[in-house]
Amino acid sequence: MELLGNGLNVVLRPLPGVPQVSVWTVYRVGSRNEVPGMTGSTHWVEHMLFKGGGKLGKGDLDRLISRVGGKYNGFTDKDWTMYYETVPAEHLETALFVESERMRNAAFNPKEFDAERSVVISEREGSENQPEFLVEEELWGTAFHVHPYHWLPIGYKQDLARMTRDEVYAWYRKWYAPNNAFLVLVGGFDPDRAAALVHTYFDPLRPEATPPAPRFEEPPQMGERAAEIRRPGEVDHFEVGWKIPGWSHADTPRIVMLTGVLGGWRGFGLAGSGGWVPRANRLYRGLVEARLVSDVRAGFEMRLDPALLTVAATLVPGVRHQEVERRLDEIVGKLREAAPTEREMERARELVRAWDRYEADGVTSQAFMIGQLEVLGSRESFPEFLDRALAVTPEEVRGAAATYLVDRARTAVRYRSEAPA
């Protein structure tokens, strides 16, 4: 990794012979850094960085990248924000030009900002039509009382309606600076030429005063929490989350294997599981095969601060929440009391190995994982982390279940569908 004079960290992963290159700019800012009244501001900045500024006119980004057969996007999360272009390797300079321009020079044209307000609010309202979104928002809002994980990156509608252009622009200038960013390049490029281009485009960018780290710390949860949502519809949902430590904690490898045994491992990053459903796990056997739920997922997010291990399910029509919760309690209770079998462990290990290979397939996925791990401070140690996860014993899985899957750290959300009025 190279550190530029303005504080920009640069990670180069050349892959000789690969015809593409993926360029990612990773900013250490997300909804975790927001405060009440400014929720959703980081996501709003993401929208504005596609609107031009500096040497980029409106629509130039799309024309520059699409015309060479590339793709681009941006993502706002709790702990980070990322933007990328994946282009034919010979067009690396174009991607670097784009990212350098919007790092410091986004226009935030007042008319464009006002027009985008309706877009981000519509995105929020569209999400509200999805029961899964409402359940997730209620889960995090109930589980966290103090920490900014209390809200999702999309923000609250009342904040989106009131924030001004100058407030959001000031947020952009504060956080979107070279000394608060990583630049990640993966693909078929010459390292010396790539480094020279990085210096050409990013050396002129001035740093900002480093913002202070968030000082919010969630108090210990002292008992089970529950919430209920009632909306018109035909299908009920249920989600439960247990408090788990942040990514750097020594127990995280055990929690990976616990998740694999409980609900089947589905990877760490961008690739997602698509329509694939793991079936050789306790939740699928105990809930889906028992015809209590039509779908069930277990997982946790890679987070800087303590977060949640969650189980989410869609109930079969006619099944009551109490039946699902009772069966889930039985499944979790058995895992707290007795270690999983070696056969269960090997299935979980194979899923972890398979997803590691899958998430390293392609320059876009590789660059995303590098960026995510850099934010978490564990890129160089990640291979060792995987080795530790694969070496977890059945008794350590049971111990993790007994430590973390406990009622005092549990938050449950019940979504009850009602007939339209």
N, C-alpha and C positions, 0 to 999 in steps of 0.2 A: 504494500500500500504506500502511495506517495502522498505527502502533505504539501500543498501549495502554500505560498507565502501568505495568502489571504485566509488560510485555514481550511480550504476545501480538501477533503480526503478523497483520493482517487484509487480505485481498485481496478486493475486490469487483469482479465483472464483471457489471454489469446488462445484460440483453438485453430491451429493451422489447418488449412484446407476447407474450413467451414465457410459457406458462401454468404452467411448473414452475420450481422452484428447487432446486439441489443444494447441500447444506451439508456441507463436508468439514473434519474436524479432522485435521491432519497433525502427528505427533510425530517429532522428530528422534531416534528410537531404534529400533533393530532388532537382529537377531542379531549385527551388527557390534559392538555395545556390550557383549555378554555375555562371560563368562569361563567356563573349565571349571568344572563343577559347577553352573552356572546356565544351561546351554544350554536354550533353549525357554522361558525365563522371560517374554520379551516376548510370545510367542504365548499363553502362559497368561494374562497380563494381558488380552489381547484377549478371551479367553473370559469373564473375570470382569466386564468392563465391560458385558456384556449381562445381568448378574444383578441390577442395581438398586443403589441406594444414595442417600443424601440424600433428595430428594423423589421419587425414582423407586423404586417397589416392584418386586418381581420380576414380570416379565411386562408392566410398564407400557410399556416401550419399544415392544414389538410392538403393543400395543393403541393407543398414541398414533399411531404411524406407519401401521400397516395400516388403521386405521379411516378414514383420510382418503385411502386409495388410494396411499400412498407405498411406498417400498422403502428398505431399509437394509442395511448390511453393514460388515464390518471386514476389514482385511488386514494381516498382519505380513510384512515383507520383511527383507532384509539391512540396509538403511540407513534404513528408516522404518517407521512404523506409521500406518495411516489408518482413519478411521471416517467413515461418511457416511449421510445421509438425503436422498433426493430425493422431494419432496412437491409438491402443488399450491402455487403461489406464495403463496396467501393463508394458508398454514399455515407460513410461514417461522418464526414465533415458536416454534412447537412444536419444530422441529428445533433451534433455538438453545437452547431450554430443555434438551432432552435432552443436547446436547453439553456445555453448561456444568455440568450435574449430574455427569456421569461424568468430567469432567476432574479433579476434586478429591475427589469424594464417593463413589466406588465403595465398596460395603460390605465386600466380601471376607468374607462370612459364613463362619465356619469349616466349617459343615456343607456349604454350597454349594461351598467350595473342595475339600473332601475328595471330594465327588461329582464334581467337574469333573476331578479327577486321573484317574479311570477314563476320562473322555471324551477327554482329550488323549492318554493312552496308547493308547486304542483308535484314535484318529486316526493316531497314529504306526504302530501295528501294521497298520492298513488300508493305509497307504502302502507298507509293506514287502511287501505282496502284489503290488505293481506293479513290474515289472522296470525301468521308466523311472526310478522314484524311486530304486531301489537303485543304478542306474548313475550318476545325477546326484550322489547323496550320495558315492559312491566317487570320482567325478571331482574334486569340490571338496575332499574330504578328502585326496586324493593330491596335487593341484596346490598346495595351500596348507598349509604346515607350521606357520606361526607366526600368520598373520593369522586373525581370527575368521571369515572367509569359509570357513574349514576345515569348519565345520558349517552345516547348513541351519536355517532359522528354526524348524522343528518341534522341534529339539533331540534330544538322545540319551535313550533310554528310561531308562537308569539315573539320569540327572539328574531326569527327570520323576517317577520313583518316590521320590526322596529329598527334593526341595525342600519346604520348609515354607511354611505360609500366611504367616508373618511375613516370611520372606525375599522372597516374591513381592510381598507388600504393600509392603514397603520399596522394592522395585524400582519399583513403581507410583508411590509418593510421590516418589521421586527424579526420575523422568523425565517424568511426566505432569503438567506444570505449564505455565501460560500462557507463561512465558518460554522454553519449549522447544517451542513449537507454532506452527503457522500455522492460521488459520481462513480457509477459501476459500468464497465464495458466488458462484454462477453461476446466472443465470436472470432471471425476470421480477419484479424487485423495485425499489422506489424507493430510491436510494442513501442519502438522508438518513434515511428511516425505518429502513432496515436498519442503518445505522451506530448510530442511537439504540438499537435493540434489542440490538446487540452490546455496547454500553457497559452497558446495563441488566443483562445476564446474565453478562458476563465481567469487568467492572471489579472486582466484589467478590472475585475469586479471587486468592489470594496466590501469588506466585512462589516458587520454590525456588532454592537456590544452584545455579548452573549447573554441571552435572557436567563434569569434564574430558574432553576429546576422547580417543578411544582412541589409544594410543601404539604399537600393534602395526604393524610394518612387515615385509612379507614379503621375505626375502632373495632375491637374484636366483637364478633357476633355472639350473643349470649343465649340464643334460642332460635327455634324454627320460626321462619317468616312465611306468610302466605298472602296471595292476592288473587282476585277473581275478576274476570272480564266477561261481560254479557253483551252479545251483539247478535243481530239477526243473521241467520245462516243455517246450515244443515249439518256441519261437522264440528265436533268438539276437539280441542287440543289440550295438551298438558306439557309443561316443561318444569324441570327441577334443576337447580344449580347448587353445588356445594363449593364453599370457599377453598381455594387452593393457593399455594404460594406463587410468587413470580417466577419467571423463566429460569433465573440464575440459581434457584434453590437446589440443594443437593437431592431432594426427593423427586424432582421433575422426571428423571428417567423411569422411576417407579410408577409415576402417574401415567406416563406414556403406555407402559405395559398393562397397568390397571385398566386404562381406557380400551386397549386392544382386547383384553379378556372380556370386559363388560359389554362393549358394543361394537367391537371391530375397529381397527385403526383405519383412518381415511386421509392421512397425510397432514403435513404442516402448512402447505402454502397455497400458491395461486392455482394449481392444477384443478383442485376440487375433485370430488368423486363422481361427478356427472350423475348418470342414472344407476351406477353400480351400487349394489346393496350387499354388505357383508352379512352372511347368514350363520356362520359358525361362531356364534357368541351367545352369551347368556341372555341378553335382552331380546334378541330375535327369537330364540327358542322359547323364552318364557312369556313373551308378549305377543309377537306376531303369529307364531305357530299356535298359540293358545286362542287366536282370533279375538284378542282384546284390542289390538291396535293394528292399523294397516301399514304403519311406517314408524320406525323408531331410530333415533340417532344419538350417539354419545360422542363427546369431543370436548376439547378445550382450546382456547386461543393462546398463541405465544405472546405473553404480556410482560412488560417491564415490572409491573406491580402485581400484588396478589389479585387473582381474578376468580373465574368459576370453571369447574368441570360440569358440563350440562348433559342432561338427557331430555330429548324432546320427542313427543309422540303425537300421532294423529289417531284419535279413537275411532273404532268401528262403530257405525251408527247403532244406537241402542245400548251401548256399553257405558256404564257410569264411571265417573272419575274415581270413585272409591274403590272399584274393582281393580282398576289399573294401578292405583297407588298402593293398594294392598299387595298386589303381585310384585311390584317394583321393590317394595320394602322387603319382601321375602328374598328376592334375588340379591339385593345389596347386603342383606343380613347374612346370608350364607357365605358371601364373599368376605365379609368381615370375620367370620368365624372359622373358615377352613380355606386353606390354600388351594388355588386352582390346580388342575392336573397338568402333567408335563405335556400332554397332547394339546391342551388349551394354550399353554405357553408357547409351544412351537408354532401354532397357528398365528398367534399374535406376533411372534418374531418374524415370520415370513411376510406378514402384512407390512411391518415396519421396513423390512428390506425391500419389498416390492415398491412401496411408495417412495422410498429414498431413490430408487433407480428411476422411477417415473418422473419425479420432480426434478431430476437432473437431465431430463430428456428435452433438449432444445435450448437455444441461447436465451430465450425470453424467460423461461422458468428458472434457469440457473441464475440469471441476473437478479430476478426477484428474490430468490432465496438468499443470495449474498447480501442484498440490501436489507432484508428483514433481519438477518443474523447480525449485520453490522450495528443496527439500531439496538439490538439486544446485547451487543458486546460479546458475541460468541461465534463469530464466523470461523476463526482459526481453530477453535476447540470443538466445533460441531462433529467432526469424525469421531473424536473421543467420546462425545455425548452419545452418539449412536451406539458405540461399543458398550458403553455403560448400560444403555437401555436394553440391549440384546443380552447382557449378562445378568439382568435382574432375575432373581429366583422366585419361585412360587410363593415362598413365605414372605418375601419382600412385597409382593403384590397384595397379599392378605394384610400385611402391616400397613400399607398405604391406604387400603380400604378402611381399616379400623381407625386410622388417624384422620382421614379427610371425609369419608362418606358417612358423616354422623349428623344426627338431627339438629344439634345446636348450631351447625354451620350450613343448614339447609334452607333454601328458599324455593317455594313452589308457586306456580301460576296456573290457574285453571281457567280455560277459555270455554264458556258455555254458550252454545248456539241457541238462539231463540227464534220462534216463528215471527215473521214480520208483523208489525202492529197493524 
